[in-house]
Amino acid sequence: MAKLTQDELLAQFEEMTLIELSEFVKAFEEKFDVTAAAPVAVAGVAATGAPTEVVEEQDEFDVILDGAGDKKIQVIKEVRALTSLGLKEAKDLVDTAGAKVLEKVNKETAEKAKAQLEGAGAKVTVK
């Protein structure tokens, strides 16, 4: 029997179905008393043809004031504490629906600001 080259073997494997290849690997493992990682490698090769979607984790958030609620004065105080705005600017911001209190802050800062504003009675969205 003529010895096959690696390229010839690969050509033969290309023609096999996954079931046939799986059966071959099992037979190979039994014959030579080894454990092959081929099923994982074959699955990995087959999966590379499918497009994979990379989801980037958001690292900048905006804290948006949707409404001041019943305790408007408390919300104004919290807005002033979170920003460097004066009393009039903070009041105007609270009076404006959908106003951004903080822009492009990290997640921890955004969550802390949201908790403070909601504690004062405001309705807040983090985007």
A tleap script that builds the chain and sets N, CA, C and O, in Angstrom:
source leaprc.protein.ff14SB
mol = sequence {
  NMET ALA LYS LEU THR GLN ASP GLU LEU LEU
  ALA GLN PHE GLU GLU MET THR LEU ILE GLU
  LEU SER GLU PHE VAL LYS ALA PHE GLU GLU
  LYS PHE ASP VAL THR ALA ALA ALA PRO VAL
  ALA VAL ALA GLY VAL ALA ALA THR GLY ALA
  PRO THR GLU VAL VAL GLU GLU GLN ASP GLU
  PHE ASP VAL ILE LEU ASP GLY ALA GLY ASP
  LYS LYS ILE GLN VAL ILE LYS GLU VAL ARG
  ALA LEU THR SER LEU GLY LEU LYS GLU ALA
  LYS ASP LEU VAL ASP THR ALA GLY ALA LYS
  VAL LEU GLU LYS VAL ASN LYS GLU THR ALA
  GLU LYS ALA LYS ALA GLN LEU GLU GLY ALA
  GLY ALA LYS VAL THR VAL CLYS
}
set mol.1.N position { 0.848 -1.186 0.000 }
set mol.1.CA position { 0.000 0.000 0.000 }
set mol.1.C position { 0.890 1.245 0.000 }
set mol.1.O position { 1.841 1.340 0.777 }
set mol.2.N position { 0.579 2.174 -0.859 }
set mol.2.CA position { 1.366 3.393 -0.984 }
set mol.2.C position { 1.052 4.325 0.178 }
set mol.2.O position { -0.091 4.423 0.625 }
set mol.3.N position { 2.066 4.993 0.649 }
set mol.3.CA position { 1.926 5.914 1.769 }
set mol.3.C position { 1.342 7.239 1.252 }
set mol.3.O position { 1.842 7.799 0.276 }
set mol.4.N position { 0.289 7.733 1.906 }
set mol.4.CA position { -0.355 8.980 1.491 }
set mol.4.C position { 0.334 10.167 2.147 }
set mol.4.O position { 0.770 10.087 3.296 }
set mol.5.N position { 0.429 11.262 1.415 }
set mol.5.CA position { 0.996 12.482 1.981 }
set mol.5.C position { -0.058 13.178 2.825 }
set mol.5.O position { -1.238 12.832 2.788 }
set mol.6.N position { 0.378 14.131 3.561 }
set mol.6.CA position { -0.544 14.884 4.420 }
set mol.6.C position { -1.608 15.592 3.569 }
set mol.6.O position { -2.782 15.603 3.940 }
set mol.7.N position { -1.217 16.171 2.456 }
set mol.7.CA position { -2.173 16.845 1.568 }
set mol.7.C position { -3.192 15.869 1.006 }
set mol.7.O position { -4.370 16.205 0.880 }
set mol.8.N position { -2.754 14.667 0.669 }
set mol.8.CA position { -3.675 13.659 0.146 }
set mol.8.C position { -4.666 13.217 1.224 }
set mol.8.O position { -5.848 13.019 0.945 }
set mol.9.N position { -4.179 13.065 2.447 }
set mol.9.CA position { -5.074 12.720 3.557 }
set mol.9.C position { -6.112 13.814 3.784 }
set mol.9.O position { -7.296 13.532 3.974 }
set mol.10.N position { -5.662 15.051 3.764 }
set mol.10.CA position { -6.587 16.169 3.959 }
set mol.10.C position { -7.634 16.214 2.849 }
set mol.10.O position { -8.800 16.516 3.104 }
set mol.11.N position { -7.228 15.920 1.646 }
set mol.11.CA position { -8.169 15.890 0.526 }
set mol.11.C position { -9.219 14.814 0.749 }
set mol.11.O position { -10.394 15.018 0.442 }
set mol.12.N position { -8.800 13.660 1.285 }
set mol.12.CA position { -9.751 12.586 1.585 }
set mol.12.C position { -10.720 13.009 2.690 }
set mol.12.O position { -11.916 12.725 2.614 }
set mol.13.N position { -10.200 13.690 3.717 }
set mol.13.CA position { -11.052 14.136 4.826 }
set mol.13.C position { -12.056 15.198 4.368 }
set mol.13.O position { -13.172 15.265 4.883 }
set mol.14.N position { -11.661 16.011 3.416 }
set mol.14.CA position { -12.568 17.037 2.891 }
set mol.14.C position { -13.800 16.423 2.242 }
set mol.14.O position { -14.882 17.009 2.279 }
set mol.15.N position { -13.641 15.259 1.656 }
set mol.15.CA position { -14.744 14.599 0.966 }
set mol.15.C position { -15.684 13.878 1.929 }
set mol.15.O position { -16.781 13.479 1.538 }
set mol.16.N position { -15.267 13.708 3.177 }
set mol.16.CA position { -16.072 12.974 4.154 }
set mol.16.C position { -17.112 13.894 4.801 }
set mol.16.O position { -16.904 15.098 4.952 }
set mol.17.N position { -18.237 13.281 5.177 }
set mol.17.CA position { -19.237 14.031 5.934 }
set mol.17.C position { -18.777 14.095 7.390 }
set mol.17.O position { -17.848 13.387 7.781 }
set mol.18.N position { -19.411 14.923 8.174 }
set mol.18.CA position { -19.029 15.027 9.577 }
set mol.18.C position { -19.266 13.716 10.320 }
set mol.18.O position { -18.495 13.359 11.211 }
set mol.19.N position { -20.307 13.013 9.964 }
set mol.19.CA position { -20.596 11.735 10.613 }
set mol.19.C position { -19.508 10.722 10.280 }
set mol.19.O position { -19.032 10.000 11.155 }
set mol.20.N position { -19.118 10.676 9.001 }
set mol.20.CA position { -18.057 9.759 8.596 }
set mol.20.C position { -16.737 10.116 9.291 }
set mol.20.O position { -15.989 9.236 9.716 }
set mol.21.N position { -16.474 11.393 9.396 }
set mol.21.CA position { -15.245 11.849 10.044 }
set mol.21.C position { -15.267 11.508 11.530 }
set mol.21.O position { -14.247 11.107 12.092 }
set mol.22.N position { -16.410 11.664 12.157 }
set mol.22.CA position { -16.551 11.316 13.567 }
set mol.22.C position { -16.319 9.821 13.780 }
set mol.22.O position { -15.643 9.425 14.729 }
set mol.23.N position { -16.875 9.000 12.906 }
set mol.23.CA position { -16.672 7.558 12.994 }
set mol.23.C position { -15.200 7.202 12.791 }
set mol.23.O position { -14.678 6.305 13.453 }
set mol.24.N position { -14.533 7.906 11.874 }
set mol.24.CA position { -13.111 7.671 11.643 }
set mol.24.C position { -12.298 7.994 12.892 }
set mol.24.O position { -11.395 7.247 13.267 }
set mol.25.N position { -12.625 9.106 13.528 }
set mol.25.CA position { -11.887 9.517 14.729 }
set mol.25.C position { -12.072 8.469 15.833 }
set mol.25.O position { -11.113 8.118 16.521 }
set mol.26.N position { -13.287 7.974 16.002 }
set mol.26.CA position { -13.541 6.937 17.015 }
set mol.26.C position { -12.714 5.683 16.711 }
set mol.26.O position { -12.100 5.100 17.604 }
set mol.27.N position { -12.708 5.288 15.464 }
set mol.27.CA position { -11.931 4.107 15.068 }
set mol.27.C position { -10.445 4.340 15.295 }
set mol.27.O position { -9.740 3.442 15.754 }
set mol.28.N position { -9.965 5.536 14.979 }
set mol.28.CA position { -8.553 5.899 15.173 }
set mol.28.C position { -8.196 5.836 16.659 }
set mol.28.O position { -7.148 5.311 17.035 }
set mol.29.N position { -9.085 6.378 17.497 }
set mol.29.CA position { -8.841 6.366 18.944 }
set mol.29.C position { -8.770 4.935 19.478 }
set mol.29.O position { -7.912 4.620 20.303 }
set mol.30.N position { -9.673 4.069 19.007 }
set mol.30.CA position { -9.682 2.680 19.452 }
set mol.30.C position { -8.445 1.927 18.963 }
set mol.30.O position { -7.833 1.173 19.719 }
set mol.31.N position { -8.088 2.131 17.718 }
set mol.31.CA position { -6.960 1.399 17.110 }
set mol.31.C position { -5.641 1.735 17.804 }
set mol.31.O position { -4.836 0.846 18.086 }
set mol.32.N position { -5.420 3.053 18.084 }
set mol.32.CA position { -4.146 3.485 18.639 }
set mol.32.C position { -4.202 3.830 20.131 }
set mol.32.O position { -3.222 4.310 20.702 }
set mol.33.N position { -5.363 3.579 20.754 }
set mol.33.CA position { -5.562 3.815 22.180 }
set mol.33.C position { -5.142 5.240 22.583 }
set mol.33.O position { -4.342 5.437 23.497 }
set mol.34.N position { -5.703 6.212 21.876 }
set mol.34.CA position { -5.434 7.632 22.145 }
set mol.34.C position { -6.755 8.394 22.187 }
set mol.34.O position { -7.804 7.883 21.795 }
set mol.35.N position { -6.674 9.609 22.666 }
set mol.35.CA position { -7.839 10.489 22.632 }
set mol.35.C position { -7.497 11.643 21.711 }
set mol.35.O position { -6.518 12.355 21.933 }
set mol.36.N position { -8.295 11.826 20.688 }
set mol.36.CA position { -8.042 12.877 19.704 }
set mol.36.C position { -8.914 14.083 19.996 }
set mol.36.O position { -10.038 13.945 20.478 }
set mol.37.N position { -8.398 15.251 19.706 }
set mol.37.CA position { -9.161 16.487 19.861 }
set mol.37.C position { -9.779 16.896 18.536 }
set mol.37.O position { -10.260 18.021 18.402 }
set mol.38.N position { -9.775 16.012 17.563 }
set mol.38.CA position { -10.267 16.329 16.223 }
set mol.38.C position { -11.726 16.758 16.190 }
set mol.38.O position { -12.038 17.705 15.469 }
set mol.39.N position { -12.662 16.114 16.937 }
set mol.39.CA position { -14.053 16.559 16.853 }
set mol.39.C position { -14.211 18.034 17.225 }
set mol.39.O position { -15.004 18.748 16.611 }
set mol.40.N position { -13.461 18.488 18.225 }
set mol.40.CA position { -13.527 19.889 18.613 }
set mol.40.C position { -12.916 20.757 17.520 }
set mol.40.O position { -13.460 21.804 17.171 }
set mol.41.N position { -11.783 20.315 16.985 }
set mol.41.CA position { -11.122 21.087 15.944 }
set mol.41.C position { -11.983 21.168 14.694 }
set mol.41.O position { -12.054 22.224 14.064 }
set mol.42.N position { -12.637 20.074 14.324 }
set mol.42.CA position { -13.490 20.076 13.142 }
set mol.42.C position { -14.675 20.999 13.357 }
set mol.42.O position { -15.050 21.761 12.466 }
set mol.43.N position { -15.262 20.929 14.540 }
set mol.43.CA position { -16.387 21.819 14.832 }
set mol.43.C position { -15.935 23.265 14.807 }
set mol.43.O position { -16.660 24.143 14.337 }
set mol.44.N position { -14.734 23.513 15.313 }
set mol.44.CA position { -14.204 24.872 15.304 }
set mol.44.C position { -13.960 25.375 13.900 }
set mol.44.O position { -14.222 26.540 13.602 }
set mol.45.N position { -13.455 24.499 13.021 }
set mol.45.CA position { -13.212 24.876 11.634 }
set mol.45.C position { -14.531 25.147 10.928 }
set mol.45.O position { -14.640 26.101 10.157 }
set mol.46.N position { -15.530 24.319 11.187 }
set mol.46.CA position { -16.829 24.500 10.547 }
set mol.46.C position { -17.491 25.785 11.021 }
set mol.46.O position { -18.192 26.445 10.255 }
set mol.47.N position { -17.272 26.137 12.266 }
set mol.47.CA position { -17.913 27.330 12.819 }
set mol.47.C position { -17.262 28.618 12.327 }
set mol.47.O position { -17.893 29.675 12.362 }
set mol.48.N position { -16.018 28.552 11.869 }
set mol.48.CA position { -15.342 29.779 11.450 }
set mol.48.C position { -15.957 30.380 10.197 }
set mol.48.O position { -15.777 31.571 9.944 }
set mol.49.N position { -16.668 29.603 9.415 }
set mol.49.CA position { -17.309 30.124 8.217 }
set mol.49.C position { -18.491 31.019 8.539 }
set mol.49.O position { -18.839 31.889 7.741 }
set mol.50.N position { -19.119 30.822 9.699 }
set mol.50.CA position { -20.266 31.635 10.090 }
set mol.50.C position { -19.774 32.958 10.668 }
set mol.50.O position { -18.828 32.981 11.456 }
set mol.51.N position { -20.413 34.056 10.277 }
set mol.51.CA position { -19.971 35.337 10.810 }
set mol.51.C position { -20.292 35.436 12.294 }
set mol.51.O position { -21.384 35.073 12.732 }
set mol.52.N position { -19.337 35.928 13.054 }
set mol.52.CA position { -19.554 36.113 14.482 }
set mol.52.C position { -19.700 37.596 14.759 }
set mol.52.O position { -18.969 38.423 14.214 }
set mol.53.N position { -20.651 37.914 15.608 }
set mol.53.CA position { -20.933 39.305 15.922 }
set mol.53.C position { -20.236 39.668 17.223 }
set mol.53.O position { -20.443 39.023 18.251 }
set mol.54.N position { -19.420 40.692 17.172 }
set mol.54.CA position { -18.710 41.150 18.356 }
set mol.54.C position { -19.512 42.289 18.966 }
set mol.54.O position { -19.809 43.288 18.311 }
set mol.55.N position { -19.855 42.110 20.242 }
set mol.55.CA position { -20.624 43.132 20.934 }
set mol.55.C position { -19.668 43.901 21.831 }
set mol.55.O position { -19.058 43.343 22.743 }
set mol.56.N position { -19.551 45.177 21.556 }
set mol.56.CA position { -18.692 46.007 22.379 }
set mol.56.C position { -19.470 46.470 23.600 }
set mol.56.O position { -20.631 46.869 23.515 }
set mol.57.N position { -18.792 46.403 24.732 }
set mol.57.CA position { -19.434 46.840 25.955 }
set mol.57.C position { -19.338 48.355 26.034 }
set mol.57.O position { -18.278 48.940 25.814 }
set mol.58.N position { -20.450 48.967 26.350 }
set mol.58.CA position { -20.506 50.421 26.428 }
set mol.58.C position { -19.732 50.868 27.659 }
set mol.58.O position { -19.900 50.300 28.738 }
set mol.59.N position { -18.876 51.893 27.506 }
set mol.59.CA position { -18.111 52.369 28.646 }
set mol.59.C position { -18.386 53.833 28.972 }
set mol.59.O position { -17.841 54.362 29.941 }
set mol.60.N position { -19.213 54.485 28.188 }
set mol.60.CA position { -19.604 55.868 28.471 }
set mol.60.C position { -21.119 55.956 28.504 }
set mol.60.O position { -21.805 55.460 27.610 }
set mol.61.N position { -21.637 56.600 29.557 }
set mol.61.CA position { -23.074 56.666 29.759 }
set mol.61.C position { -23.516 58.107 29.969 }
set mol.61.O position { -22.744 58.947 30.430 }
set mol.62.N position { -24.773 58.381 29.622 }
set mol.62.CA position { -25.394 59.671 29.872 }
set mol.62.C position { -26.497 59.464 30.897 }
set mol.62.O position { -27.268 58.508 30.804 }
set mol.63.N position { -26.571 60.359 31.874 }
set mol.63.CA position { -27.629 60.316 32.876 }
set mol.63.C position { -28.651 61.367 32.466 }
set mol.63.O position { -28.354 62.561 32.446 }
set mol.64.N position { -29.868 60.908 32.137 }
set mol.64.CA position { -30.907 61.786 31.608 }
set mol.64.C position { -32.038 61.900 32.616 }
set mol.64.O position { -32.552 60.895 33.107 }
set mol.65.N position { -32.419 63.131 32.917 }
set mol.65.CA position { -33.496 63.410 33.857 }
set mol.65.C position { -34.810 63.446 33.095 }
set mol.65.O position { -35.043 64.349 32.291 }
set mol.66.N position { -35.678 62.453 33.349 }
set mol.66.CA position { -36.959 62.371 32.651 }
set mol.66.C position { -38.037 63.208 33.331 }
set mol.66.O position { -38.954 63.700 32.674 }
set mol.67.N position { -37.927 63.362 34.617 }
set mol.67.CA position { -38.918 64.154 35.352 }
set mol.67.C position { -38.452 64.385 36.770 }
set mol.67.O position { -37.733 63.560 37.334 }
set mol.68.N position { -38.862 65.520 37.359 }
set mol.68.CA position { -38.418 65.880 38.704 }
set mol.68.C position { -39.259 65.223 39.783 }
set mol.68.O position { -38.797 65.077 40.914 }
set mol.69.N position { -40.462 64.831 39.469 }
set mol.69.CA position { -41.318 64.215 40.483 }
set mol.69.C position { -41.898 65.254 41.431 }
set mol.69.O position { -41.974 66.436 41.096 }
set mol.70.N position { -42.308 64.809 42.619 }
set mol.70.CA position { -42.956 65.684 43.594 }
set mol.70.C position { -41.973 66.549 44.372 }
set mol.70.O position { -42.327 67.639 44.821 }
set mol.71.N position { -40.759 66.079 44.534 }
set mol.71.CA position { -39.763 66.780 45.358 }
set mol.71.C position { -38.759 67.511 44.476 }
set mol.71.O position { -37.579 67.165 44.437 }
set mol.72.N position { -39.232 68.499 43.789 }
set mol.72.CA position { -38.417 69.228 42.812 }
set mol.72.C position { -37.199 69.893 43.468 }
set mol.72.O position { -36.109 69.902 42.896 }
set mol.73.N position { -37.387 70.437 44.649 }
set mol.73.CA position { -36.283 71.135 45.332 }
set mol.73.C position { -35.166 70.141 45.670 }
set mol.73.O position { -33.985 70.452 45.511 }
set mol.74.N position { -35.541 68.954 46.131 }
set mol.74.CA position { -34.539 67.931 46.445 }
set mol.74.C position { -33.780 67.516 45.187 }
set mol.74.O position { -32.569 67.298 45.230 }
set mol.75.N position { -34.489 67.411 44.079 }
set mol.75.CA position { -33.860 67.034 42.818 }
set mol.75.C position { -32.882 68.121 42.373 }
set mol.75.O position { -31.788 67.820 41.893 }
set mol.76.N position { -33.277 69.374 42.532 }
set mol.76.CA position { -32.381 70.495 42.179 }
set mol.76.C position { -31.112 70.420 43.023 }
set mol.76.O position { -30.013 70.622 42.506 }
set mol.77.N position { -31.254 70.132 44.314 }
set mol.77.CA position { -30.086 70.013 45.201 }
set mol.77.C position { -29.168 68.883 44.736 }
set mol.77.O position { -27.946 69.036 44.734 }
set mol.78.N position { -29.746 67.763 44.348 }
set mol.78.CA position { -28.938 66.641 43.880 }
set mol.78.C position { -28.234 66.967 42.561 }
set mol.78.O position { -27.076 66.596 42.366 }
set mol.79.N position { -28.928 67.656 41.660 }
set mol.79.CA position { -28.314 68.064 40.394 }
set mol.79.C position { -27.127 68.985 40.660 }
set mol.79.O position { -26.080 68.865 40.023 }
set mol.80.N position { -27.302 69.901 41.602 }
set mol.80.CA position { -26.193 70.809 41.951 }
set mol.80.C position { -25.032 70.041 42.560 }
set mol.80.O position { -23.871 70.367 42.311 }
set mol.81.N position { -25.340 69.011 43.367 }
set mol.81.CA position { -24.284 68.216 43.988 }
set mol.81.C position { -23.519 67.388 42.948 }
set mol.81.O position { -22.314 67.175 43.081 }
set mol.82.N position { -24.218 66.931 41.928 }
set mol.82.CA position { -23.586 66.108 40.892 }
set mol.82.C position { -22.833 66.922 39.848 }
set mol.82.O position { -21.889 66.429 39.229 }
set mol.83.N position { -23.247 68.156 39.655 }
set mol.83.CA position { -22.636 69.011 38.630 }
set mol.83.C position { -22.058 70.257 39.293 }
set mol.83.O position { -22.145 70.424 40.510 }
set mol.84.N position { -21.487 71.099 38.503 }
set mol.84.CA position { -20.956 72.369 39.026 }
set mol.84.C position { -21.891 73.522 38.662 }
set mol.84.O position { -21.460 74.671 38.567 }
set mol.85.N position { -23.161 73.211 38.460 }
set mol.85.CA position { -24.125 74.231 38.059 }
set mol.85.C position { -24.558 75.080 39.247 }
set mol.85.O position { -24.579 74.628 40.392 }
set mol.86.N position { -24.903 76.322 38.935 }
set mol.86.CA position { -25.470 77.206 39.947 }
set mol.86.C position { -26.943 76.886 40.151 }
set mol.86.O position { -27.492 76.006 39.488 }
set mol.87.N position { -27.579 77.604 41.072 }
set mol.87.CA position { -28.971 77.332 41.406 }
set mol.87.C position { -29.889 77.521 40.208 }
set mol.87.O position { -30.734 76.667 39.941 }
set mol.88.N position { -29.739 78.624 39.482 }
set mol.88.CA position { -30.618 78.896 38.333 }
set mol.88.C position { -30.417 77.861 37.224 }
set mol.88.O position { -31.387 77.366 36.649 }
set mol.89.N position { -29.155 77.538 36.927 }
set mol.89.CA position { -28.876 76.560 35.873 }
set mol.89.C position { -29.416 75.175 36.244 }
set mol.89.O position { -29.965 74.473 35.394 }
set mol.90.N position { -29.262 74.786 37.506 }
set mol.90.CA position { -29.777 73.497 37.965 }
set mol.90.C position { -31.296 73.471 37.887 }
set mol.90.O position { -31.875 72.462 37.483 }
set mol.91.N position { -31.957 74.576 38.271 }
set mol.91.CA position { -33.415 74.658 38.207 }
set mol.91.C position { -33.878 74.547 36.757 }
set mol.91.O position { -34.834 73.830 36.461 }
set mol.92.N position { -33.198 75.260 35.849 }
set mol.92.CA position { -33.558 75.202 34.432 }
set mol.92.C position { -33.378 73.780 33.879 }
set mol.92.O position { -34.187 73.312 33.078 }
set mol.93.N position { -32.334 73.116 34.305 }
set mol.93.CA position { -32.087 71.752 33.861 }
set mol.93.C position { -33.192 70.820 34.347 }
set mol.93.O position { -33.669 69.977 33.587 }
set mol.94.N position { -33.600 70.961 35.591 }
set mol.94.CA position { -34.651 70.121 36.156 }
set mol.94.C position { -35.990 70.397 35.468 }
set mol.94.O position { -36.794 69.484 35.277 }
set mol.95.N position { -36.224 71.654 35.099 }
set mol.95.CA position { -37.475 72.012 34.427 }
set mol.95.C position { -37.544 71.488 32.992 }
set mol.95.O position { -38.633 71.371 32.430 }
set mol.96.N position { -36.402 71.174 32.398 }
set mol.96.CA position { -36.352 70.702 31.015 }
set mol.96.C position { -36.478 69.177 30.989 }
set mol.96.O position { -35.633 68.468 31.535 }
set mol.97.N position { -37.522 68.690 30.359 }
set mol.97.CA position { -37.729 67.235 30.261 }
set mol.97.C position { -36.694 66.630 29.318 }
set mol.97.O position { -36.454 67.167 28.236 }
set mol.98.N position { -36.086 65.530 29.712 }
set mol.98.CA position { -35.105 64.851 28.873 }
set mol.98.C position { -33.736 65.488 28.898 }
set mol.98.O position { -32.923 65.238 28.007 }
set mol.99.N position { -33.459 66.314 29.906 }
set mol.99.CA position { -32.164 66.990 29.988 }
set mol.99.C position { -31.084 66.028 30.485 }
set mol.99.O position { -31.339 65.182 31.342 }
set mol.100.N position { -29.886 66.167 29.939 }
set mol.100.CA position { -28.754 65.347 30.365 }
set mol.100.C position { -28.097 66.007 31.566 }
set mol.100.O position { -27.600 67.130 31.486 }
set mol.101.N position { -28.105 65.284 32.682 }
set mol.101.CA position { -27.465 65.786 33.896 }
set mol.101.C position { -25.961 65.549 33.789 }
set mol.101.O position { -25.169 66.454 34.052 }
set mol.102.N position { -25.569 64.345 33.408 }
set mol.102.CA position { -24.159 64.001 33.209 }
set mol.102.C position { -23.998 63.356 31.839 }
set mol.102.O position { -24.861 62.596 31.399 }
set mol.103.N position { -22.890 63.659 31.164 }
set mol.103.CA position { -22.622 63.085 29.853 }
set mol.103.C position { -21.285 62.362 29.851 }
set mol.103.O position { -20.313 62.821 30.451 }
set mol.104.N position { -21.253 61.222 29.168 }
set mol.104.CA position { -20.037 60.445 28.953 }
set mol.104.C position { -19.282 60.157 30.252 }
set mol.104.O position { -18.092 60.446 30.378 }
set mol.105.N position { -20.006 59.581 31.214 }
set mol.105.CA position { -19.383 59.171 32.468 }
set mol.105.C position { -19.319 57.650 32.504 }
set mol.105.O position { -20.014 56.977 31.743 }
set mol.106.N position { -18.482 57.109 33.391 }
set mol.106.CA position { -18.387 55.651 33.486 }
set mol.106.C position { -19.626 55.068 34.145 }
set mol.106.O position { -20.445 55.795 34.708 }
set mol.107.N position { -19.754 53.761 34.070 }
set mol.107.CA position { -20.966 53.083 34.535 }
set mol.107.C position { -21.189 53.294 36.030 }
set mol.107.O position { -22.316 53.532 36.464 }
set mol.108.N position { -20.129 53.209 36.807 }
set mol.108.CA position { -20.247 53.359 38.258 }
set mol.108.C position { -20.777 54.745 38.623 }
set mol.108.O position { -21.666 54.868 39.466 }
set mol.109.N position { -20.237 55.781 37.995 }
set mol.109.CA position { -20.678 57.153 38.252 }
set mol.109.C position { -22.125 57.341 37.820 }
set mol.109.O position { -22.905 57.994 38.514 }
set mol.110.N position { -22.482 56.774 36.683 }
set mol.110.CA position { -23.849 56.902 36.182 }
set mol.110.C position { -24.846 56.223 37.117 }
set mol.110.O position { -25.910 56.776 37.398 }
set mol.111.N position { -24.510 55.039 37.595 }
set mol.111.CA position { -25.407 54.323 38.508 }
set mol.111.C position { -25.541 55.060 39.836 }
set mol.111.O position { -26.629 55.122 40.408 }
set mol.112.N position { -24.444 55.616 40.323 }
set mol.112.CA position { -24.478 56.361 41.584 }
set mol.112.C position { -25.342 57.618 41.436 }
set mol.112.O position { -26.143 57.930 42.317 }
set mol.113.N position { -25.178 58.332 40.326 }
set mol.113.CA position { -25.978 59.535 40.074 }
set mol.113.C position { -27.459 59.181 39.944 }
set mol.113.O position { -28.323 59.892 40.459 }
set mol.114.N position { -27.743 58.080 39.255 }
set mol.114.CA position { -29.126 57.645 39.091 }
set mol.114.C position { -29.752 57.353 40.451 }
set mol.114.O position { -30.888 57.746 40.716 }
set mol.115.N position { -29.004 56.658 41.313 }
set mol.115.CA position { -29.514 56.323 42.643 }
set mol.115.C position { -29.780 57.579 43.469 }
set mol.115.O position { -30.788 57.659 44.171 }
set mol.116.N position { -28.885 58.554 43.388 }
set mol.116.CA position { -29.067 59.801 44.135 }
set mol.116.C position { -30.291 60.563 43.650 }
set mol.116.O position { -31.092 61.041 44.453 }
set mol.117.N position { -30.434 60.673 42.336 }
set mol.117.CA position { -31.564 61.411 41.780 }
set mol.117.C position { -32.888 60.695 42.055 }
set mol.117.O position { -33.885 61.336 42.387 }
set mol.118.N position { -32.895 59.387 41.918 }
set mol.118.CA position { -34.126 58.641 42.202 }
set mol.118.C position { -34.465 58.699 43.689 }
set mol.118.O position { -35.637 58.694 44.064 }
set mol.119.N position { -33.443 58.752 44.526 }
set mol.119.CA position { -33.661 58.897 45.965 }
set mol.119.C position { -34.328 60.218 46.302 }
set mol.119.O position { -35.055 60.317 47.290 }
set mol.120.N position { -34.083 61.227 45.487 }
set mol.120.CA position { -34.691 62.542 45.682 }
set mol.120.C position { -36.074 62.614 45.047 }
set mol.120.O position { -36.780 63.609 45.218 }
set mol.121.N position { -36.473 61.566 44.313 }
set mol.121.CA position { -37.820 61.527 43.738 }
set mol.121.C position { -37.872 61.752 42.238 }
set mol.121.O position { -38.962 61.848 41.673 }
set mol.122.N position { -36.744 61.836 41.589 }
set mol.122.CA position { -36.718 62.091 40.141 }
set mol.122.C position { -36.851 60.784 39.355 }
set mol.122.O position { -36.597 59.696 39.872 }
set mol.123.N position { -37.256 60.924 38.091 }
set mol.123.CA position { -37.275 59.798 37.165 }
set mol.123.C position { -36.064 59.950 36.258 }
set mol.123.O position { -35.887 60.979 35.605 }
set mol.124.N position { -35.220 58.902 36.225 }
set mol.124.CA position { -33.936 59.005 35.555 }
set mol.124.C position { -33.744 57.833 34.603 }
set mol.124.O position { -34.185 56.717 34.876 }
set mol.125.N position { -33.073 58.103 33.473 }
set mol.125.CA position { -32.686 57.077 32.507 }
set mol.125.C position { -31.195 57.165 32.297 }
set mol.125.O position { -30.628 58.253 32.189 }
set mol.126.N position { -30.554 55.987 32.239 }
set mol.126.CA position { -29.121 55.933 31.930 }
set mol.126.C position { -28.985 55.311 30.559 }
set mol.126.O position { -29.461 54.199 30.330 }
set mol.127.N position { -28.335 56.021 29.636 }
set mol.127.CA position { -28.133 55.512 28.264 }
set mol.127.C position { -26.657 55.523 27.962 }
set mol.127.O position { -26.249 55.138 26.866 }
savepdb mol mol.pdb
quit
